[in-house]
Amino acid sequence: ETGGAGQPPLRIFRPRLSRLTPSHWSTTSSWLRHQQIVSWDRNTFLPRYHLLSSHAMVESPGSIQSEDYRMIWEVARDHAPADSGDIPDRSILALLGVNYLIMPASPGNAIASPAGIQFQQLKESFPRTWISHEIVHFSLLRSSAPDRLRTRTEAILFPAGKARDLRQAAVIESESKPVVNSKPPENVPLAENCQIVNYQPQQVTIEAQLVKAGLVVLSDTYSQNWRATVSMKKENGYSDPRPSRVYRTNRVMRGIYLPAGDYQITYRYHPSLFWTGSTVTLLACLGCVAALLLLRKRDADARTQNS
């Protein structure tokens, strides 16, 4: 099962190796153990193999990830039940849109895979995009110190030690609260809905119908390199796209605040460091070419004077 063409891939959570590795490997030996390990890695969606399956892992131990995202998992494990093993608090798995958990197969499970695992569907999972009309506002976090990150993550996800109901209210972090447009809305839809209509690695398009002002949340990683434009639906298509502010939402997600109306939202990834580096590289190359031409001209002038 996959997300389908133009749709986001299904998300899977895979516990750490120690929770899944076949127990008999520690007590038996085999000349084919290397072959068994590779086969087992593939069958259990080890992160370096899952890309071939069109699925997405919400956590890949050992991979590069932001401190904000890493802290989400650390706090989620701290708030998980004592008998959960390596499984984080399920409210966080649901928030991140996890569709399936990879679990060790229970004894006597007839549908377990040959690798000794089973896929458990997380039915309470959030959709990849939704609308929230209630907003809790936090100021921007200026420090990336681990203790400050933990305090902020705890306050947003587990206030007073209990999981926040993020279906009812989204949390944004910004310098100021979103301002509702005082202009009367046009073409207010009769029903509310939002869905992803095109999902690519560097571009995501969402169509959203809001009956009143709200935050359209996308449960993809927040980054300042993601830019958004919004178009309003007209009789003959959509209006010209206009830039829209992207809010850090629920610690690691993206959100756009919109008044009532029918919209098309388009996210595009613009890696600012890449373009800055490309510009510096181009200027350096032009400088080298100019210096080379200047040296050649000086050599030519010197030969002319000597002759």
Disulfide bonds with the S-S distance in Angstrom:
none
